[in-house]
């Protein structure tokens, strides 16, 4: 994807961002606020109250610890990055919550609720993740998902979007080379190897339809400043956040794959 490549593309990207960074996605929407409450409203905490929760892709554990403070009985915090798990354990211990939370790379007990924040645009194998989440659920359990930005969002390239839709204008090879100039430690050769799977809204819907889960609730939130431009034909370009509550299909609700 992209039409501007080669040395010209690298020079333009370097001019746009000499440091190879994107200052447009700095988390300002959650600054001094609860990310869980901003995304899900306060009703979310009623759902997890007294429940065992899996935080899938927990990072350093901020949301996992908040869920305990706000009513969850137990949290299993999962991540593939060991340094994040170590930091999460230290934070939980400092908060006096070590007996109610475990940081691990895999779940060894079922949960009432599986929560995934900002993960589905990064997972290497989203279909396998949905299958794993299904196996983690207790009877009557649910999966709660929120993610964005999606690939066609103005900044859907994440670090590869120094200007709106740069990730669609420039070739992948030019963007990876531009990023490597200021981050020589980078060994990735493609955007996918940098941890971005180019997830679109349509792809996510197809993954769910082919999974053992079905939509119990589904919401696509427009970018606030582009709300008037949002419609079915433009949703891929002007959606801010995708949110879904998924539940296991009954035997007569087989996957469509």
C-alpha positions, 0 to 999 in steps of 0.5 A: 500500500502507498504510492510514495516510496524510495528515497523520496518517501524517506526524505519527506517522512524525515522532514515531517518527523525527524525523530521518527515519532508520532505526537498525535497519539499521546493518550491525551484523551485519558490523561488524569482520567480512568481509561476504563471509564472513558471507554466503557462508562461507569456501568462497566464496573457493575459488570465486573463486580465480584467477578474473576476477570482476565485482562488480555494484553495487560501491559504494566497492569494499570487497568488490571489494578483499577479493576480490583480497586473498583470491584473485581474479585480477582484479575488474571493479567496476561501479556507476552512481554515479560518486562511488563509483567514484572512491572505489573507485579511490582505495582500490585505488590505496592498497592497491596493487591498481590493476593488477588492478581496474577501476572502471567503469559497464559490463563490457567483458570477460567474467568467470568469476563475477558477484557481486551483494550487496544489489542485487536489492531496488534494481535498476530493471529486475531482468530486464534485470540478469539478462540483462546478467549472463548476457552477462557470463559466460564459458563455465562461469561463474556468478552469485552473488547475496545480497540482503535485506531483501525487501519484506515483512521487518519492515524491508523498507522500509529507510529507510522502516521506523522500526518493524517493517512501517511500510512496510506500515502507512503509505501511500507518499505519507506516508512520502516526505513524512515523509522529505522533512521532514528531507531537503529535498534529496530530489527523489523522489516515490515509494519506487521513485524512492528506489531501492527496488523492493519486491522479494519472494521470489516476484518474484525467483523469477519473474524468474529463471525468466523469465531465461536463467539457472537456479538451481544453488543457492538458499537462503532464510535465516529471521530467526534470532529468528523461525525458529520462525515461518518456513514456506512460508506466512510466508517473505515476512515472516520471511526475512532473506537470499535467496541464489542461485547461477545458471548459464546454461540449456542450449538445452533448458532455455528460460526459462519466460516 
